Amino acid sequence: MIAPRFAWLCLGLILSIAAVAADAPKPAPVQTTPKLKILNKQIAANAEDAKAYSNRGYTLALLGRKEEARADLQRALVLDGKAPMRNRVGWAYFNLGDYAEAVREFEAAAKLSGHEAHYDYYSLVLGYWGTGDTQRALENYDLAVQRDPRLGENKTLHERTLEWTPLEQRAMHETYVLWSKAWKR
């Protein structure tokens, strides 16, 4: 049997820890990174470098600097509206949480490439997952697996997406689970 004093001491300690945790300051957002500094230099050296703008837009999206990210993504598309660039921009919009815009860019990229690019279908999975269009996410997941069988097994899907952002991984893994349980032949 636990002595009442010990129980009260434990309860007090737990409440003290909870109070300190609740008052802990939230970490400050990251404003810059070495990669961002490099991209800034690339753009300063060549203001027509669409890839540098899309990379900086993606990096800014990950840092939560939404307006700056959108400006860079729009500039990237003005400089290069081809399929690969539209797909790159779609990934940045996805990480901004702007799923409808991500879908528009992924669909445009897939149409421009004739659905021949290796990333067309799995990119569309991300966008449709984000907009809540589960049917289209699953349809595109199935097409993505046909193109890249590694996406059809949990272990190889995990390996394939190791360097993706947590949000990108979550979208693919949640779609995979549903696809593997309800769709996989």
C-alpha positions, 0 to 999 in steps of 0.5 A: 500500500502506498503511503498517503504522503507519498501519493500526494508527493507524486501527484504534486510532482506530476502537476508541477511537471504539467504546469511547467510543460504548459508554460514552456515557450513554443520553439520559434519558427526557423527563418532561414537555412543554409540552403535558403542562403544558397538559393538566394545567391543563385537567384541573385546571380540569375533572376531567370532560374526557374528551378532556383525559384521553385526550390526556394518556394518549396523551402519557404513552404517548409519554413511556413513562409507562405506568401514568399513561397507562393510568390516564388512558385508563381515566378517559377511557373512564369519562367517555365510552365512545362510539366516537370516544373508544374509538378515541382510547384505542386509539391510545394503547394501540397506542403503549404496545405494548399491542396486544391492548388497542388491538384491543379498543378499535378493535373496540369503536369500529368496532362502536359506529360501525357501521364508518362512521367514517373511521378505523375500518378503518385503526385496526384495521390498526394493532391487528391488525398489532401482534397479528400477525394479518396476515390481518385487518390486510390485510382491514382495509387493503383496506377502508381503501383503499376508504374512503380511496384515498390509502392505496392508493398509497405516495406518498399513504400517506406524505403521509397518515401524516407526522405519525403516530408512527414506530410508527404509520407502520411498521405502516401502511407494512409492511401497505401493502407486503404489501397492494400486493404480495399483495392489491391488485387 
